[in-house]
Structures are given as structure tokens and as C-alpha cells.
Amino acid sequence: MGRGTWSWIVPDGLWEIAEPLIPPSKVRPQGGGTQDTPDETLFAAIIYVLVSGCAWRALPPCFGISKSTAHRRFLT
């Protein structure tokens, strides 16, 4: 991932360390929702919020992930 789309946020080697630690997404009991976001994108969005100090509600749209999804997966 370090050389991919999110290389400006996730340095080389960090994705290889983090990938096995990310739990799989759960099926939401209320159903619905959208297609799962790739874990690489999710991880980059979480790193962006943590490093920049922005609020979850200020997550830039370039990630293509909602603030609530990013926050929910961060908490799991």
C-alpha cells in the first residue's frame, strides 16, 4: 500500500504491520448500508484523522468513506 493511492498518508511498511490487526467488518443488524470500503482506504482515513487532529465530521470526501463508518470501524 505504501506506493499506492494512499502513500501520502500511510508510509511504506505500515500497512503490512497494520493489516493483520484490522478486524473484519461486521454485518450490521439493521441491514442496508453500502458495499464494504476496502480496509486500505479505511486505514488511511483513520490515520488521517489521528495525525491531522481533525474531527471525524471533518473527514475529507477524497476518502470516499462516511465519517460514521470510519469512526465505527475505528472503535472496533
C-alpha positions in Angstrom: 0.0 0.0 0.0 2.9 2.4 0.6 3.2 3.0 -3.1 -0.5 3.0 -3.8 -3.3 5.5 -3.7 -2.8 6.4 0.0 1.0 6.6 0.1 0.8 10.2 1.0 -0.7 9.2 4.4 0.5 5.6 5.0 4.3 5.2 4.9 5.9 2.1 3.4 5.6 -0.9 5.6 2.9 0.5 7.9 0.1 -1.2 6.0 1.9 -4.6 6.2 2.1 -4.2 10.0 -1.5 -3.0 10.4 -3.3 -5.3 8.0 -3.5 -8.4 10.3 -4.6 -6.2 13.2 -7.7 -4.8 11.5 -10.8 -6.8 12.4 -13.2 -7.8 9.5 -16.2 -5.6 9.1 -19.4 -6.9 10.8 -22.8 -7.3 9.2 -24.9 -4.6 10.6 -28.0 -5.9 12.4 -30.3 -3.3 10.8 -29.2 -4.3 7.3 -28.8 -1.9 4.5 -25.7 0.2 4.1 -23.3 0.3 1.2 -20.6 -2.0 -0.2 -17.7 -2.6 2.2 -14.9 0.0 2.0 -11.5 -1.5 1.3 -9.5 -1.9 4.5 -6.6 0.1 3.0 -8.9 3.1 2.4 -10.4 2.8 5.9 -6.9 2.6 7.5 -5.8 5.7 5.6 -8.8 7.7 6.7 -8.3 6.7 10.3 -4.6 7.6 10.1 -5.5 11.0 8.5 -7.9 11.8 11.4 -5.4 10.8 14.1 -2.4 12.6 12.6 -4.2 15.8 11.5 -6.3 16.1 14.6 -9.4 16.9 12.6 -12.8 15.9 13.9 -14.4 12.8 12.4 -17.1 15.0 10.9 -14.4 16.9 9.0 -13.1 13.8 7.2 -12.4 14.9 3.6 -14.5 13.4 0.9 -11.5 12.2 -1.1 -11.5 9.0 1.0 -15.0 8.1 -0.2 -16.0 6.9 3.2 -18.5 8.3 5.6 -17.4 9.8 8.9 -19.7 7.4 10.8 -18.3 4.4 9.0 -14.7 5.5 9.7 -15.5 6.2 13.3 -17.4 2.9 13.9 -14.6 0.8 12.4 -12.0 2.8 14.5 -13.9 1.9 17.6 -14.0 -1.9 16.8 
